Structures are given as structure tokens and as C-alpha cells.
Amino acid sequence: MAKQRKLSATEVAALVGGLRDDLGTSDDVELHNGQPVRSFSFSAAQNSGIAEYHGLRIVHERFCRLARAAFLPMLRFQPRLSSFQPELMSFEDYRNGQENFLSLTISASEELRGNQLMVLPPSFIALLTNAYYGGGVVGPKVRRSEFTATEHRVIELVTDRLNAALQLAWRDLLKVGFTAVSRDENMQFMAFAENEEKVVSCSFMVEIPGHEAATFDILYPLQLFKPIAGLLRSRMQSDQLTEDRSWREKLEAAVLNIPLKVSARLCQPKVSVARLVRLDAGDVIPVSLGATVEVLVDGVPMYAAQPGEQDGHAAVAILRPMGALPEMKGRDHD
């Protein structure tokens, strides 16, 4: 969870060592023009952290948009989700910074060839359970050491929905699946990773109007990301989620309701310019009516039709579709 915690022994040692280096007492510091200069290895820097994993942050931003719907059945509304910067730490340091009583769900991914751990606080589970069964968006204040059978069911529903949202969030980067394989509620006995193994802690905040924001974490072993490090360093991803059928239906209905002007062209007589300028009221232009006429849609010939009458009104009967006129096609090429 995103909260304050004490520095571990490893972090304190690193902090003290860094202070000594800044004072110029380290053996690997040389002086250049009176200024301390420390050697730097580019190969070591590439594995120093996860700051270059831009793709992971994009996945989490997409996950925040998708995971809102996971809480809809419980809260009756979609809360706002936001993600924190992923942190790299040892599993022991993460575990020491947490309470013992938590909702812990391990999910396996065949494509990533590893597991991820979803950590939800008991207060958030109690709030979701109470809201799901009509008790309002509020949770009990008493401290407990185990979940009820009803809360276990809510945990199953929420984690499965979050895994489904996480799978969609990863889809544009890599098609992966997440399946819950085990659930526990004691952090000290969680066998997710070795104590010194590096894990990537990804924290998310759920904002509930009128209540204190809740947080939950998703942990990945750092080893899980090494085969796809190149993908995670990429800043370019598509943003195609599941197909929105309602949007497509509304767009189709809007397009089909666009009004178009339909006209019928009976003939195309030709006259000279000299005769055209001498035309006056009462003059007659001879025309030759064919067996078929052209039906134009917004001025574009679309169908061949037969003129006639229906219910006392002039009408045309569609015979066959037709392409654009030769002069129209030539104009397009020009």
C-alpha cells in the first residue's frame, strides 16, 4: 500500500554509503580539476531500476480506466482510480512494511511464465462487502484477524474482475492471461518470492466520494519482466480496448439517418450556345426520352430506373445499380 514506512537496514546502509561518497571518502571517487568524479557503467545502469519501463506505466494507466468497472457491482458506481510510480524493492522490505492481515491473491500467467501478487487491505474488503449487500459505503472499525465467508466471496469476485481488467490492459503490449491459483490472508507466511528477490510494487488508489481513499497493490517479480524488457521500454503502444458495440450501433444509426437528396434525370438534351442565348418564353426544345432514367443521389448517378406512375404520382422503379458516369470517372482521374 502507498503509505509511509521505516527504512530497511539495506536502505540505511545505502544512504550512509552515499553520504560518504558525497564527502569524497569512497575509494572509487577520483578528483578531476578539484571536483569528485565517480566511475559509471552503462551496462550496470540498465539493470539498476525500472525507470526506463515506460510501457509498464502505460499498462497501469490503461488498467486504471478498465478496473473502475470491477467495483461497480459492489459500490453501485465506478470510482476513480489512479496509479503510483512503480517501486523496485526486495520482497522482504515490502513485506516488512505491511500489516500481517491482508487479502493476498497469487495469479499465474503462462505467457509471462510467472506469478503476480494482488494485495488488498481488509478495510477495503469490508467496505466493498458492506456496500455489496446493501449496507452502504462504510466498513466496520474493529480489528480482525480473518475474513468471513461472505468476504471471501467478495475477494474472489473483485480479484477475478481485476485480473480480467489487467489482462485487457496488457493486451496491446503483450497478450497475457492471469488466473488466480491461491489466496491467503497472512503476509508473514506468504511464499510469493524469496526475501532478497527483487519485486516491482505497483500501487493503485481508489477514490470514493465522501470517504477516505483506499489503496491496493499488485506485485511482479522483477525476473518476470526481463524477457520483455524491450517491450516495456517502448513508449509506443496502441490504445485499442474491447470493441464498444453500443458506440458502433449509435454511429451506424447516425450515419443511416443522414438525409440525402434523390433526383431522377429524364434526359440530357444538347443545344448550341447561339440557340441558348436566343431562347425565350414559349420556345420548345425537343428531347428524346429513353426507356430508362438515371436516379442520382446528391448528384451522383447510383441507379437505372424505369419511369412510371404510382397512386396518381409520378414515380420511378429501380432496375439495377449503376456506377458513376464516364465523365464523372474521368473527372476523378483529372
KOLTITI-116595 format. One record per atom (N, C-alpha, C, O, CB): residue in one letter; x, y negated, z. Coordinates in steps of 0.1 Angstrom, whole numbers, plus 5000, padded with zeros to 4 digits. Atoms other than C-alpha are relative to their C-alpha. Glycine has a CB too. Layout:
# KOLTITI-116595
aXYZ/...
END
This chain:
# KOLTITI-116595
m500850125000/m500050005000/m500949875000/m502049885005/m499150005012/a499250135001/a501149644994/a499949935014/a499049865016/a499549914988/k500050064987/k502049545029/k501449985005/k502350044999/k499250085011/q498650024995/q505049435050/q500450125007/q499650205013/q500049885009/r499449894993/r507349695063/r501449975004/r502049884999/r499950134991/k498650024995/k510749725081/k500950054989/k500650144982/k500250075013/l498949955009/l513949765061/l500550135005/l500750155017/l501149894998/s499449874996/s515250115060/s501549985002/s502149884999/s499850104988/a498550014998/a518850195070/a500849984988/a501849914988/a500450135007/t499350015013/t519850225034/t499949854995/t500949804990/t499450094990/e500250145005/e518449875026/e500849915009/e501449815003/e498549975000/v499350084992/v520049725056/v501550004997/v502249904996/v499850035015/a498649995003/a523449865047/a500349934986/a501449874985/a500450154998/a499850065013/a523049745011/a500049855002/a500849784995/a498950044990/l500150154997/l522049395024/l501349955006/l501949855002/l498949975009/v498750044993/v525149375047/v501150014990/v502049924990/v500350095012/g499049995010/g527349505019/g500049894990/g501149844986/g499950134993/g500150125009/g526049234996/g500549875005/g501149794999/g498649994995/l499550124993/l526748965021/l501550005001/l502249904999/l499449995014/r498649994999/r530249095025/r500649974986/r501749904985/r500550135005/d499550025014/d530749094987/d499949854997/d500949804991/d499150084990/d500150145003/d529548734985/d501149925008/d501549815003/d498649955005/l498950064992/l532148645012/l501450034994/l502449974999/l499950045014/g498849975006/g534848794990/g500850105007/g502050115006/g500849874999/t499349894992/t535749085014/t500050134993/t500650234998/t499450015013/s500049875007/s534949354989/s501250034992/s501849944987/s498750014991/d498849975008/d537749544972/d499849994985/d500849974978/d500450145003/d500250005014/d536149534938/d499849854995/d499449844983/d498850084996/v500250135004/v535949154937/v501449934997/v502349945006/v499349925011/e498750065004/e538748964919/e499749854999/e498649804997/e500550054987/l500150145001/l539348594917/l500449954986/l501549994981/l500949935011/h499750065013/h539248404884/h499849855001/h498749815002/h499250074989/n500150144998/n540048034885/n499449965013/n498749865014/n499249944988/g500450034986/g539348044922/g498650045003/g498150025014/g500049855002/q501449954998/q535848204917/q500050155001/q500750214993/q499149944989/p500149865000/p534948554927/p499450064988/p498350024984/p499250055013/v500649945012/v534348784898/v499950155003/v500950215008/v500949984987/r500249864998/r532949134901/r499850084987/r499150034978/r498750025010/s500149915012/s533149414875/s498650044998/s497850065008/s500950125001/f501449975003/f529949504857/f500050114990/f500750114980/f499249884995/s500149885009/s529049834840/s498649994993/s497650015000/s500250135007/f501350005007/f526249814813/f499350135001/f498150135002/f500249964986/s500749875000/s525650184814/s499450025014/s498350085015/s501150114998/a500649984987/a525050174852/a498849915001/a497949945008/a501049975011/a501150094999/a522749874848/a498850054994/a497750024998/a500449864994/q501249945007/q520450064825/q499250095009/q498050105007/q500450074988/n500749914991/n519650304853/n499849945014/n499450015023/n500750135001/s500050064987/s519650054881/s498649985005/s498449975018/s500749875000/g501450034996/g515849994882/g499050034989/g499350094979/g499949865006/i501049985010/i512649984863/i499549874995/i498449864989/i498850085006/a500450135005/a512549614855/a499950004985/a499149924979/a501149905004/e500150005015/e513049704818/e498950084995/e498750094983/e501350054994/y501149925005/y510049934817/y498849914998/y497849925006/y499750115011/h501150085003/h507749684801/h498750074997/h497650035001/h500349904989/g501249925004/g505449954788/g499250055012/g498050065011/g500450124992/l500749954988/l504650074823/l499149895005/l498049925010/l501050045011/r500850114995/r503349724833/r498849984991/r497749954995/r500849875000/i501250015009/i501149714801/i499050115003/i497850095003/i500550014986/v500949894997/v499750054810/v499249975013/v498050005013/v500850135002/h500750034988/h498849934845/h499049894998/h498049895005/h501049975011/e501050105003/e497249624832/e498850054993/e497650014996/e500649894992/r501249935007/r495049834809/r499350085010/r498050095010/r500550084988/f500749914990/f494350074838/f499149915009/f498149965013/f501150075009/c500850084992/c493049784859/c498749964994/c497749965000/c500849865003/r501350025006/r490449704833/r499150124999/r497950115000/r500349954985/l500849885001/l489350064829/l499650055014/l498550115015/l500850104993/a500349944987/a489450164866/a498949935007/a498449985017/a501250005009/r501150074994/r486849904875/r498750085000/r498050085010/r499749864994/a501249925001/a484150134863/a500050125009/a498950185012/a499850054986/a500049884991/a485350414886/a499349975013/a498950065020/a501550045003/f500650034987/f483950224916/f498649964999/f497949935009/f500849895007/l501450045002/l480650134900/l498950095007/l498050035013/l499750004985/p501049924993/p478650434914/p500049985015/p498949995021/p500250154997/m500050024986/m479750354949/m499649865004/m498749845013/m501450035005/l500250144996/l479749974951/l498849944993/l498449834997/l501249924997/r501150065008/r476949914925/r500449884992/r499649814986/r498849965009/f499550105009/f479149664908/f501550034997/f502150125004/f499949865007/q498649985004/q482549654891/q500949905007/q500949785003/q500250004985/p499250104994/p485149494914/p501249964991/p501450024980/p500650065013/r498950055007/r488149304902/r501350085005/r501550095017/r500249855001/l498849934997/l491449504900/l501249924995/l501149864984/l500050144995/s498850065004/s494949364898/s501250095004/s501150165014/s500249865005/s498949914997/s498349544898/s501249915005/s501449805001/s500450084987/f498850064995/f501549454916/f501250054992/f501150154984/f500250035015/q498849965007/q505049484902/q500550145005/q500650155018/q501249905002/p499549864996/p506249854903/p501349985008/p502149905005/p500250094989/e498850004992/e508849914930/e500750144999/e500050244999/e499649975015/l499249885000/l511650174930/l500650025014/l501349935019/l501149994989/m499549974986/m512450334963/m500150155002/m499650234993/m499149945011/s499949864997/s513250664979/s498650045006/s497949965011/s501150045009/f501349954995/f510250884988/f500049995016/f498949965021/f499750144996/e499950014986/e511450875024/e499649865005/e498949845015/e501450045006/d500350144997/d511350495025/d498549974998/d497949905006/d500949914992/y501450025003/y507850495010/y499250065011/y498350005017/y499650054987/r500849924990/r506550755035/r500249935014/r499249935021/r500550145001/n499850064987/n508050575065/n499349865001/n499049825012/n501549975002/g500750135000/g506250255055/g498550025000/g497749924999/g500449924989/q501549975001/q502750425055/q499550065013/q500350115021/q499750094988/e500649934989/e500350545081/e500050154997/e500150194986/e498549955002/n500049855002/n500150925087/n498750044993/n498750134985/n500250075013/f501449965004/f496350945080/f499749924987/f499349814988/f499049985011/l500350065013/l495750875043/l499350114991/l499450234993/l501349954993/s500549915010/s493951025013/s501150024989/s501549924983/s498749944993/l498949975009/l496651194992/l499650114990/l499250224993/l501250065009/t500449915011/t495951354958/t501150014991/t501649914985/t498749944993/i499049975010/i498551514937/i499450054987/i498650144987/i501050115005/s500549965013/s497751534900/s501150044991/s502249974991/s499249884994/a498949955009/a499751724874/a499749954986/a498649944981/a500050165000/s500050045014/s500551614839/s500950104992/s502150104994/s500449854998/e499349905008/e501551884814/e500949924990/e502149964987/e499150094992/e499250075010/e502751624789/e501249935006/e502349935000/e499149894993/l498950064993/l504951444814/l500950105007/l502050075012/l499549895009/r499349894993/r505951774829/r500449965015/r501549975019/r501350044993/g499850034986/g505551654865/g498649965006/g497649975000/g501049885001/n501150034992/n503151524891/n500049855003/n501149795003/n499950085013/q500150144994/q501851184903/q499250015013/q498350105014/q499449904990/l500750004987/l500551104938/l499249875001/l499649764999/l501050005011/m501050114998/m497450884944/m499849995015/m499350085022/m498750024992/v500150034985/v497350724979/v498949905002/v499049794997/v501349965006/l501150094997/l494150574992/l499849995015/l499950095022/l498650044994/p500150024986/p493750425027/p498650055005/p497650044998/p500249865004/p501349954994/p490950575050/p499049905001/p497849934999/p500350075013/s501050104999/s489350245055/s499349974987/s498149944987/s500649875005/f500650015014/f488750215017/f499150114997/f498050094991/f501149984990/i500949885002/i487350565016/i498749995008/i497650025003/i500750135003/a501250014991/a484950495045/a499149894994/a497949914994/a500449965014/l500850105007/l483850175027/l499250054988/l498050024986/l500849884996/l500649945012/l483150354994/l498950105004/l497850104998/l501050074991/t501049904996/t481350635012/t498749945006/t497649975002/t500650105011/n501150074994/n479150395032/n499149934989/n497949944990/n500449905011/a500750075011/a478250195001/a499350104991/a498250084985/a501049924992/y500649905009/y477650514980/y498750055005/y497850084997/y501050114998/y501249954994/y474950635004/y499149905006/y498349935015/y500450115011/g500950104997/g473250305008/g500249935013/g499349865018/g498650065001/g499750074987/g474950175040/g500649864998/g500949805009/g500950095008/g499450135002/g476249855024/g501550014999/g502150115002/g499749915012/v498650005002/v479749755016/v500749975013/v501249855015/v500449894988/v499350014988/v481249805050/v500450135005/v499750235003/v499149925011/g499549874994/g483250075068/g500150005015/g500149895021/g501350034993/p499949994986/p483550195103/p501349955005/p502349964998/p499850145005/k498850064995/k486150025125/k500850105009/k501950075013/k499749885008/v499349914991/v487050335146/v501150074993/v501050094981/v499050105006/r498949925005/r490350515141/r499750145000/r499250205010/r501349965007/r500249865001/r490150865129/r501250084996/r502250014992/r498850034991/s498949925005/s492451155120/s499750104990/s500550184986/s500650075012/e500449915011/e490451345094/e498849944993/e498049864999/e499750145006/f501250055008/f487851285067/f498950105002/f499150225005/f500449994985/t501249915000/t484351415068/t499850074987/t500450044977/t498749915004/a500349935013/a482951655042/a499449904990/a499749924978/a499050115003/t500550105010/t481051365026/t501149914994/t501149884982/t498949915007/e498850085005/e484251155024/e500950084991/e501450024981/e500849955012/h499249925009/h486051445008/h499350004986/h500050004976/h500150155006/r500750005013/r483351454981/r500249864993/r500449864981/r498550025002/v499850135006/v483751074975/v501549994995/v501749934985/v499749895011/i498650005004/i487551114974/i500250084986/i500950034977/i500950075010/e499949925012/e487151384947/e499449924988/e500049924977/e499250135001/l500650085011/l484751154926/l500949894996/l501149864984/l498749955005/v499350125003/v486950854929/v501450034993/v501749974983/v500349925013/t498749965006/t490351024922/t499850054986/t500650034977/t500750105009/d500349945014/d488851214892/d499849884990/d500249894979/d498950105000/r500350125008/r487550884878/r501249924997/r501449874986/r498849925006/l498850085002/l490750704884/l501050074991/l501750014983/l500749975013/n499149935009/n492750984867/n499549994986/n500349984976/n500050155004/a500550015013/a490450964837/a500349864994/a500749854983/a498450025000/a499650135005/a491050584835/a501549994998/a501949924988/a499549895011/l498550015002/l494750634839/l500450084987/l501350034980/l500750075012/q499849935013/q494650884810/q499849914988/q500549914979/q499250135000/l500350095011/l493050634788/l501049884999/l501349844988/l498549945001/a499050115000/a495450364799/a501350044994/a502049964988/a500249955014/w498849955005/w498350574789/w499950044985/w500950064978/w500550135007/r500249945013/r496850684756/r500749934988/r501350004980/r498550004997/d499350075011/d498250414733/d501550015001/d502249994991/d499649855001/l498649984999/l501750474747/l500350144998/l501350184990/l500549955013/l499849855000/l501550854751/l498850075004/l498250035014/l501350045008/k501249934996/k498751094751/k500350105011/k501050205009/k499450084988/v499749924988/v498851244786/v498750035007/v497749965005/v501049935010/g501249974992/g496351404809/g500450025015/g501650065018/g499350134995/f499749994986/f496151404847/f498950095007/f497750055006/f500149865007/t501049914993/t494451694867/t500450015014/t501550055017/t500050134992/a499749994986/a494151694904/a500350155004/a499550245000/a498849955009/v499749864997/v495852004918/v500050035015/v499850145020/v501450034995/s500049984985/s495951944956/s499649875007/s499949765001/s501350055005/r500450124992/r494551704982/r500450025015/r500350135020/r498549974999/d499550004986/d495951625017/d499649875007/d499249785000/d501550045001/e500450134992/e495451365045/e501149975010/e500949895019/e498750025006/n499050034990/n498751375064/n501349974992/n501950064985/n500350125009/m498850055008/m501651175049/m501350075004/m502150094996/m500149855002/q498849944995/q504351335071/q500250144994/q501450184994/q500050005015/f499949875005/f503651675057/f499850014985/f499750124979/f499050095007/m500250015014/m503251565021/m501350054992/m502349984994/m499649864995/a498849955007/a505651774999/a499949964985/a499850044976/a500050165001/f500150055014/f505451554968/f501449984994/f501650014982/f499349865000/a498650015005/a509251484965/a500950015011/a500550015023/a500149864993/e499049994990/e512451524983/e500249865006/e499949755000/e501450054995/n499850124993/n513351255009/n500849894992/n500449784991/n500650025013/e499150095007/e516151094988/e499649984986/e500249904979/e501450055001/e500450015014/e514351134955/e499449874997/e498649825005/e499050114996/k500650135003/k513550804938/k498650024994/k498450104985/k501049934990/v501350005005/v509950734931/v499649864996/v500249765002/v499050055011/v500550135005/v508150444913/v498649985007/v497750055004/v499950004985/s501250034993/s505450294936/s499349894993/s499849784991/s500349965015/c500850095007/c502650124917/c498849975009/c498050055011/c499650054986/s501150044992/s500249924939/s498949934993/s499249854984/s500549925012/f501250075006/f496749804930/f499149955010/f498950015021/f499250104990/m500950074991/m494449564947/m498650004995/m498449964983/m500549865004/v501450015003/v490649594947/v499449895007/v499349895020/v499350145003/e500650124994/e488949264953/e498550025001/e497850044991/e500349874993/i501549994997/i485449294969/i499549875006/i499949835016/i499850125010/p500550134995/p483448974973/p499550015014/p498750105017/p498949954990/g500450004986/g482948885009/g500750095010/g500350105021/g498550025000/h499349914992/h485349145022/h501550004997/h501949944987/h499450154997/e498550005001/e489049195027/e500350104988/e499750214987/e500650055013/a499649925011/a490749334996/a500650135004/a501350135015/a501049924991/a499449874997/a491649694996/a501150034990/a501149984979/a498950124999/t498949965008/t494749854981/t500250154999/t499850225008/t501449935004/f499649865001/f495850194968/f501250014991/f501549914983/f498850084994/d498749985007/d499050334953/d499950124991/d499250214994/d501150015010/i499749885009/i500050564925/i501550014999/i502249924995/i499449984986/l498649985000/l503450714928/l500450104989/l499850204987/l500550065014/y499449925010/y505550864900/y501550035004/y502249945008/y499949944986/p498549974999/p508951044904/p500749934989/p500349934977/p500350155000/l499250075011/l511550834885/l500550104990/l500650064978/l501249935007/q499549905009/q512751154869/q498950034989/q499350074978/q500350135007/l501149985009/l509351174852/l500149914988/l499649944977/l498649985007/f500050105011/f510050864831/f501250004992/f501349944981/f499949865007/k498750005007/k513550944819/k499850054986/k500449994976/k501050085007/p500149955014/p512451144788/p499249904991/p499449904979/p499250135000/i500750105008/i510150854777/i500549865003/i499749765002/i498550015003/a499550134997/a512350564788/a500049914988/a499749794990/a501550015005/g500050095012/g512550434752/g498649954998/g498549834994/g500450084988/l501450055002/l508750414750/l499749905011/l499049805008/l499050115001/l500350094989/l508550244784/l500749864999/l500249765004/l500350065013/r499350135002/r511049974774/r499449924988/r499749804987/r501450034996/s500650075011/s508949884744/s499049905005/s498249925014/s499350104990/r500950104996/r506949564746/r498750014991/r497749944993/r500649864999/m501150005010/m504649654716/m499250135002/m499750245002/m500650004986/q501049894999/q501549864722/q498749964994/q498449844994/q499850055015/s501450035004/s498149884706/s499149995012/s499450045022/s499550104989/d500950014989/d495149804727/d498750064996/d497649994998/d499849855004/q501249945005/q492650044713/q499550105012/q500250195015/q500150084987/l500649914989/l490450204741/l499050094994/l499050114981/l499549915011/t501149925005/t487450424738/t499149924990/t499049804992/t499250065011/e500950075010/e485050344709/e498849955007/e498150025014/e499650094989/d501150074994/d482450094721/d498850024990/d498749944981/d500249865003/r501249985009/r479250234704/r499049895000/r498549854990/r499450145003/s500950114999/s477049964717/s500449884992/s499649814986/s499749965015/w499550125008/w479249694702/w499950034985/w499549944977/w501549975004/r500249975014/r479249874669/r498650004995/r498349954984/r500650154997/e501450005003/e475449914669/e499549854999/e498849824990/e499250075010/k500450145000/k475049544677/k500649934988/k499949854981/k500449925013/l499350065012/l477549444649/l499250054988/l499049964979/l501450045000/e500749955012/e475749664624/e498649944999/e498249904988/e499850165001/a501350065000/a472349524634/a500149854995/a499349804988/a499350015013/a499950145004/a473649164630/a500449994985/a499849914978/a501249945008/v499750015014/v475149244596/v498850044991/v498649974981/v501250104996/l501249965008/l471949414583/l498949905001/l498149904992/l499550135006/n501050114999/n469949114594/n500449874992/n499749774993/n499749975014/i499550115008/i471948874572/i499049974988/i498950074980/i501550014996/p500950025012/p469448714547/p500849974987/p501849904987/p499149875003/l499350015014/l470448744510/l498949954990/l497750004991/l500750134996/k500950055011/k468848564480/k500050104988/k501050124982/k500349864996/v500249905011/v467448814454/v499349934989/v498249874991/v499350135005/s500650065012/s466648694419/s500150104988/s500950194988/s500649864996/a500049925012/a465848854386/a500349924988/a499649814986/a498650084998/r499650085012/r467448734353/r499350074988/r499750184985/r501550004999/l500749945011/l465048794325/l500850004987/l500750104979/l498749934998/c499350005013/c467248684296/c501149895001/c501149815011/c499149964988/q499050105001/q470248474286/q500149944986/q501049984979/q501450065004/p500050065014/p469448264255/p501249914999/p501849855009/p498749924997/k498850085003/k472348074238/k499549884991/k498849914981/k501150084994/v500350125008/v471947714224/v501249924998/v502249935006/v498849925006/s498850095002/s474447474209/s499949885008/s498849845013/s500149974985/v500050124993/v475447164226/v499249894993/v498549815000/v501449955002/a500750105008/a473946954198/a498550015003/a497849915004/a500350014985/r501449984998/r470547114203/r499649975015/r498549925018/r499550144996/l500250024986/l470847094241/l499849865003/l498949825011/l501150065008/v500250154997/v471246714241/v498849954994/v498349844997/v501349934995/r501250065007/r468246674218/r498750065006/r497650035002/r500050034985/l501249944994/l465846884240/l499149905007/l499649815013/l500450115010/d500950094994/d462746714251/d498850085005/d498750205002/d499549884990/a501249934994/a459446794269/a499250054988/a498949984979/a499249915009/g500849935010/g457447044248/g500850084990/g500250164983/g499249894993/d499249925009/d460347184229/d500050155004/d499950185016/d501549954999/v500049864997/v460447564227/v501350074996/v501950044985/v498850074992/i498749935003/i463547784230/i499650154998/i499150215008/i501049985011/p500449865002/p462948134215/p501050095008/p502250075008/p500150044985/v499249904992/v464148424237/v499650144996/v498550164990/v499849985016/s500349865003/s464348794233/s500050085013/s501150105019/s501050064989/l500049934988/l463148994263/l500350154998/l499650214989/l498649995007/g499749865002/g464649334267/g499250095009/g498350045016/g501550025004/a500849904992/a463249654283/a500449995015/a499650035023/a500250144995/t499650004986/t465249594315/t500549855003/t500949784994/t501150105002/v499550134995/v466249284335/v501150035011/v501250145016/v498949915006/e499049994990/e469149224359/e499549945013/e498949835014/e501349924996/v500350054987/v468549184396/v501349965007/v502250045008/v499350125009/l498850064994/l471048954413/l499849985015/l498849945019/l500449874993/v500050024985/v471948944450/v501049895003/v502249915001/v500350135008/d499150114998/d473348604459/d500949974988/d502049944989/d500950025012/g499350035013/g474248554422/g500850114994/g501450094984/g500849895002/v499249895005/v475948894418/v499150114995/v498250155002/v501050055011/p500949905006/p474349144394/p500250135008/p501350185009/p500350024985/m499949884992/m473549454415/m499250124994/m499650234995/m499549975014/y500849895005/y470749654398/y499449964986/y499349854983/y498850025010/a500850015012/a469049714365/a498650045003/a498350145010/a500650094988/a501449984996/a465249684368/a499149994988/a499549934978/a499649915011/q501050015011/q462049704347/q499049905005/q498449925016/q499450144997/p501050104995/p459749404349/p498650064999/p498350144990/p500149874991/g501449955000/g456049464357/g499249925009/g499549805012/g500050155004/e500950074991/e453249384380/e499550095011/e499450215009/e498849944992/q500549924989/q452049494414/q499149915009/q499549815013/q501250065009/d501050074992/d448949384433/d499849864995/d499649765003/d500450005014/g500350135006/g448449094409/g501249915000/g501149794997/g498949945007/h498850094999/h452048964414/h501150064991/h501250184989/h500549995014/a498949955008/a455048984391/a501050075009/a501250035020/a500749884992/a499149924993/a457449244402/a501050074991/a500850084979/a499350115009/v499149925008/v460449454391/v500250135007/v500250145020/v501449924999/a499849864994/a461049824396/a501550034998/a502050034986/a499150114993/i498649975000/i464649914404/i500350144992/i499650244995/i500750015014/l499749885008/l466050164378/l501350075005/l501450195007/l500149964985/r498749954997/r469750204387/r500949895005/r500749775002/r500650074988/p499150104996/p472550024404/p501049974989/p501250064980/p500850045013/m499150035010/m475049844382/m501149925006/m501049865017/m499349924989/g498950084995/g478449684386/g499949864996/g498949824990/g501350064995/a499950145004/a479449324381/a500149994985/a500650084978/a501149935007/l499950025014/l479149184346/l501449994996/l502349955004/l499249874996/p498650005005/p482249204324/p500649865002/p501849855006/p500050034985/e499350134998/e482748824326/e500349975015/e501249905018/e499049894995/m499750014986/m482548844364/m501350075003/m502150025011/m498850055009/k498749924997/k485249114365/k501249934994/k502249925001/k499850144994/g498850075006/g487448914341/g500349885008/g501549845009/g499749964986/r499750124992/r487048604363/r500750045013/r501649965018/r498649935004/d499349964988/d488148804393/d501550024997/d502449995005/d499450135006/h498649975003/h491348914375/h500749874997/h501949855000/h500150094987/d499450135003/d491948554364/d500449935013/d500949825013/d499249914992/
END
